[in-house]
């Protein structure tokens, strides 16, 4: 198999996965700035907000209904992923409200 064959194959496959890479890049960029803005706190609240914002930005040109649906879907998808991650680690699902209360009442 030649190098040009690999390049042609990649050029046919790449557009199908471009949306996935774009969403991952958007999510990680938003998450990085959210963690920086909140003083290094990387908790489930950041993940939920970043998932919702990523979904909304990804569908921002499709109209308000699509934006709302994508924001909800992004938040639910990331929330389910965070819950599965917490269960696989053997810990409880973190409650972001408790962390906020601890910070407020310190």
ABEGO torsion letter per residue (X at the ends): XBAAAAAAAAAAAAAAAAAAAAAAAAAAAAAAAAAAAAGGBBBAAAAAAAAAAAAAAAAAAAEAAAAAAAAAAAAAAAAAAAAAAAAAAGBBBBBAAAAAAAAAAX
